[in-house]
Amino acid sequence: MATRIEHLVTSGQFSLDGGTWDVDNNVWIVGDDHEAIVIDAAHDADAIAEAVGNRRLTAIVCTHAHNDHIDAAPALAERTGATIWLHHDDLPLWKQTHPDREPDAWLVDGQTIEAGGADLRVVHTPGHAPGAVCLYDPGLGTVFTGDTLFQGGPGATGRSFSHFPTIIDSIRDRLLTLPPGTTVRTGHGDTTTIGAEAPHLEEWITRGH
């Protein structure tokens, strides 16, 4: 049974530090015909559930706890019985959106989450948020980077709980060491590759300071 990656774009709002912005989010569904994992349940539990269909949803993995990446997670979990996973360092951010509902399980650097033939290795990449993680599957040649790495540079670090030198360290040490052909599937916007982004690290550092 072939493992596949499906892509859904959902729209809503991102709110932090008293500001609110309209955003489009990438939702990734990884699995086969029988079971699947959702990466970042953003905005629309109904649309995500429809995309999963009659497959067993085993996990909802949150790359970080900004509200636009987790707002639909509890509703999707309630509907499907899936486990919500988050890195513990992002619990303060999570509680801003879901004060009465904690995640079901904690992501730990180096662990592997399996479903539908996928083996997603958790890579802790703080900077955009303290508990930000990426999910790397060598067999699929893909890393899901949330808001840590985009086409054209690192995720934003201008708001609470974020730190520019930390995200640069995470990208340099944890992501740019992956094979150059690795596809980078991001939290917003277009897909890229490790090889396309790696040459620009020094530019980002100069731009960011």
C-alpha positions as CSV (number, residue, x, y, z in Angstrom):
1,M,0.0,0.0,0.0
2,A,1.7,3.2,-1.2
3,T,2.2,5.9,1.3
4,R,1.1,9.3,0.0
5,I,1.2,12.9,1.0
6,E,-2.0,15.0,0.5
7,H,-2.2,18.8,0.7
8,L,-5.1,20.9,1.9
9,V,-5.1,24.7,2.2
10,T,-7.4,26.2,4.8
11,S,-8.1,29.8,5.6
12,G,-8.6,31.7,8.9
13,Q,-6.9,34.1,11.2
14,F,-3.7,34.2,13.1
15,S,-3.7,36.1,16.4
16,L,-0.8,36.9,18.8
17,D,0.3,39.9,20.9
18,G,-3.0,41.7,20.3
19,G,-2.9,41.6,16.5
20,T,-4.9,39.5,14.1
21,W,-4.1,38.6,10.5
22,D,-5.8,36.7,7.7
23,V,-3.8,33.6,6.8
24,D,-3.9,30.6,4.5
25,N,-2.4,27.4,6.1
26,N,-1.0,24.2,4.6
27,V,-2.5,21.1,6.2
28,W,-0.6,17.9,5.3
29,I,-2.2,14.4,5.4
30,V,0.3,11.5,5.3
31,G,-0.7,7.9,5.1
32,D,-2.2,5.2,2.9
33,D,-5.7,3.9,2.1
34,H,-6.3,2.7,5.7
35,E,-4.7,5.1,8.1
36,A,-3.3,8.6,8.2
37,I,-1.6,11.4,10.2
38,V,-2.6,15.1,10.0
39,I,0.1,17.7,10.4
40,D,-1.3,21.0,11.7
41,A,-5.1,20.9,11.9
42,A,-5.7,24.5,10.8
43,H,-9.0,26.4,10.9
44,D,-11.5,23.8,9.4
45,A,-12.0,20.5,11.1
46,D,-14.8,19.6,8.6
47,A,-12.6,20.1,5.5
48,I,-9.8,18.1,7.1
49,A,-12.1,15.3,8.2
50,E,-13.5,15.1,4.7
51,A,-10.0,14.9,3.2
52,V,-9.1,12.1,5.6
53,G,-12.3,10.3,4.6
54,N,-12.9,6.8,6.0
55,R,-9.3,6.2,6.9
56,R,-8.4,5.9,10.6
57,L,-6.7,9.1,11.7
58,T,-4.1,8.0,14.3
59,A,-2.5,11.3,15.1
60,I,-2.8,15.1,14.8
61,V,0.8,16.4,15.0
62,C,1.2,20.1,15.8
63,T,4.4,21.6,14.4
64,H,3.9,24.4,16.9
65,A,1.1,26.0,18.9
66,H,0.3,29.3,17.2
67,N,-3.4,29.4,17.0
68,D,-3.7,29.1,13.2
69,H,-2.0,25.7,13.3
70,I,-4.0,24.2,16.2
71,D,-7.4,25.9,16.2
72,A,-9.2,22.9,14.6
73,A,-7.2,20.2,16.5
74,P,-9.6,19.5,19.4
75,A,-12.7,19.3,17.1
76,L,-10.9,17.0,14.7
77,A,-9.6,14.8,17.5
78,E,-13.1,14.6,19.0
79,R,-14.6,13.5,15.7
80,T,-11.9,11.0,14.8
81,G,-10.4,9.8,18.1
82,A,-6.9,10.8,17.0
83,T,-4.2,11.7,19.5
84,I,-3.1,15.4,19.5
85,W,0.7,15.6,19.8
86,L,2.6,18.8,20.7
87,H,6.1,19.6,22.1
88,H,5.8,20.5,25.8
89,D,7.7,23.7,25.4
90,D,4.7,25.1,23.4
91,L,2.2,24.5,26.1
92,P,2.0,28.2,27.1
93,L,1.1,29.1,23.5
94,W,-1.4,26.2,23.3
95,K,-3.2,27.4,26.4
96,Q,-3.8,30.8,24.8
97,T,-6.1,29.1,22.3
98,H,-7.3,26.0,24.2
99,P,-7.1,26.8,27.9
100,D,-9.4,23.9,28.9
101,R,-8.0,21.2,26.7
102,E,-4.4,20.0,26.8
103,P,-2.8,18.0,24.1
104,D,-2.9,14.2,24.5
105,A,0.8,13.4,24.2
106,W,4.1,15.2,24.1
107,L,6.5,15.2,21.2
108,V,10.1,14.5,22.0
109,D,13.1,15.1,19.8
110,G,14.2,12.0,18.0
111,Q,11.0,10.0,18.4
112,T,9.2,8.5,15.4
113,I,5.5,8.7,14.7
114,E,4.2,6.0,12.4
115,A,1.1,5.5,10.3
116,G,0.1,4.3,6.9
117,G,3.7,3.4,6.0
118,A,5.1,6.8,7.0
119,D,7.9,7.2,9.6
120,L,7.9,10.8,10.7
121,R,11.0,11.6,12.9
122,V,10.5,14.5,15.3
123,V,13.2,17.2,15.0
124,H,13.0,19.9,17.6
125,T,13.6,23.2,15.9
126,P,12.9,26.1,18.3
127,G,13.0,29.7,17.3
128,H,9.7,30.5,15.7
129,A,8.2,29.1,18.8
130,P,9.9,27.3,21.8
131,G,8.4,23.9,21.0
132,A,8.5,24.2,17.2
133,V,9.2,20.8,15.5
134,C,9.8,19.6,12.0
135,L,8.9,16.1,10.9
136,Y,11.4,14.2,8.6
137,D,10.6,11.1,6.7
138,P,13.8,9.8,4.9
139,G,11.8,7.2,3.0
140,L,9.5,9.9,1.5
141,G,12.4,12.3,1.0
142,T,10.4,15.0,2.8
143,V,10.6,17.3,5.8
144,F,7.5,19.1,7.1
145,T,8.8,22.3,8.5
146,G,5.8,24.1,9.9
147,D,6.8,27.8,10.2
148,T,10.5,27.1,10.8
149,L,11.7,27.1,7.2
150,F,10.0,28.5,4.1
151,Q,10.8,29.0,0.5
152,G,13.0,32.1,0.9
153,G,14.0,31.9,4.5
154,P,13.2,31.3,8.2
155,G,9.9,31.8,9.9
156,A,9.0,35.1,11.6
157,T,10.7,35.8,14.9
158,G,9.3,39.3,15.7
159,R,6.6,38.2,18.2
160,S,6.4,36.7,21.7
161,F,8.0,33.3,22.4
162,S,10.3,33.6,19.3
163,H,14.0,34.3,18.9
164,F,16.0,34.9,15.6
165,P,19.4,33.5,16.6
166,T,17.7,30.3,17.9
167,I,15.8,29.7,14.6
168,I,19.0,30.2,12.6
169,D,20.7,27.6,14.8
170,S,17.8,25.2,14.3
171,I,17.8,25.6,10.6
172,R,21.6,25.4,10.2
173,D,22.1,22.4,12.6
174,R,18.9,20.4,12.2
175,L,17.5,21.1,8.7
176,L,20.3,22.1,6.3
177,T,22.2,18.9,7.3
178,L,19.4,16.9,5.6
179,P,20.0,15.6,2.0
180,P,19.8,18.5,-0.5
181,G,17.1,16.8,-2.5
182,T,14.8,16.6,0.5
183,T,11.4,18.3,-0.2
184,V,10.5,21.0,2.3
185,R,6.7,21.1,2.9
186,T,5.9,24.3,4.8
187,G,3.2,25.7,7.0
188,H,2.3,28.4,4.6
189,G,3.1,29.0,0.9
190,D,5.0,27.0,-1.6
191,T,7.1,23.9,-1.3
192,T,10.9,24.1,-1.7
193,T,14.0,21.8,-1.1
194,I,16.8,21.8,1.3
195,G,19.3,22.3,-1.5
196,A,17.4,25.4,-2.8
197,E,17.5,27.1,0.6
198,A,20.9,26.1,2.0
199,P,23.0,28.5,-0.1
200,H,21.1,31.5,1.4
201,L,21.8,31.0,5.1
202,E,24.3,33.8,5.4
203,E,21.9,36.2,3.6
204,W,19.2,35.4,6.1
205,I,21.6,36.1,9.0
206,T,22.6,39.4,7.5
207,R,19.0,40.4,6.8
208,G,17.8,39.3,10.2
209,H,20.3,41.3,12.3
